[in-house]
Amino acid sequence: MPKAITLNSSKVLAKFDFASTLCAWQKKHGRHDLPWQLDLSPYPVWLSEIMLQQTQVKTVMEYFDRFMNRFPSIEDLALADEDEVLSMWSGLGYYSRARNLHQCAKDVVSKHGGRFPQSVDALMSLPGIGPSTAAAIASICFSSRVAIFDGNVKRVISRFLGFEGDLSQSVHSKALALRAQELLPKKDSLMPIYTQGIMDLGATVCKPKNPTCERCPVGPGCAARFGGEPTRFPVKTKTIKRIQRRFFWLIALDGSGRVLGVKRTGERPSGIWKGLYSFPEFESEAALRESLPTGTVLQTLEPIRHELTHQFLVIEPFVLRLKGASKVVAARQDRLQSLGQWMDSKAWSLVGVPRPVEACLKELF
């Protein structure tokens, strides 16, 4: 097992009560006014945990309130149309979360009578709920002694212990997860406070860059602080490889201001944004032009560059404007409909769209 730096972690743990100190700090200095903290029942806790994956708290707050107002119960969410759910999610990114969220709501209602199961294993059987999210729900809502293991927790625990293992390797990640479990409070009743406390500590004090160690309640027992290099932890050498993809959009407008749209299946050349609405997409400019009548005049726009976790997208948009009401225009309009469907501004507002599409639509409507 990887060793701690300079300070022996077993001696630290023998002298320092991590859980009690963290709980005391959370009661006095932790966050208590976040929207999802006002009701620690499973539905809002689950919703917030899904939204907070890869997304900042400030961004999530607006979406969370909007979701709770539109879907005040899990039954309301389960009955919703997928297009509406994706529309409400637009801008949060990682849209598989929204699709899993919707399916999870359906499963909780149909298989569990509208109540979230209490055990981690049962929670993990639901779509979109992994080990850390399951632990968050179980510990916060049902006081189960299970450790969450998200990015904030990995950072806090690895720094406190001076954990040298490379967390990009599963053997070391599992070892740290066991240590996180060992640090839990002995009393079940403290688990909601502890879980919120360790998340708050990682988000507000033990930050990835510029941690405020002088404010940290567990600083007196922290190996990384004593070693003088807190930002060296967690150790993770594997980097994300981002591939570049280029594709071409046809942005077609008819005489009444409607824009041609298509619901993405996930089987298109780029293979992303499944279930969202976009513009007809092609692998090449030649393929795009071949789909149109000879002599069609297109306006070329500046390429759109958009970064995703594993992809860097270069999107080349071509605009086609159909004007007038001649038979030729009508024929072209009918032919284009084979590529998608004509949608006005209201129709676009009722479906989920990727950010680059949203930006284009703002320019059009």
Secondary structure, DSSP 8 states (H G I E B T S, - for coil): ----SSS-HHHHHHH--HHHHHHHHHHHHS---SGGGS--SHHHHHHHHHHTTTS-HHHHHHHHHHHHHH--SHHHHHHS-HHHHHHHHTTS--THHHHHHHHHHHHHHHHHTT---SSHHHHHTSTT--HHHHHHHHHHHH-------SHHHHHHHHHHHT--S-TTSHHHHHHHHHHHHHTS-SSGGGHHHHHHHHHHHHHHTS-SSS--GGG-TTGGG-HHHHHT-GGG-S--------EEEEEEEEEEE-TTS-EEEEE--S-STT--STT-EE--EESSHHHHHHTS-TT---EE---EEEE-SSEEEEEEEEEEE--S--HHHHHHHHHHGGGSEEE-HHHHHTS---HHHHHHHHHH-
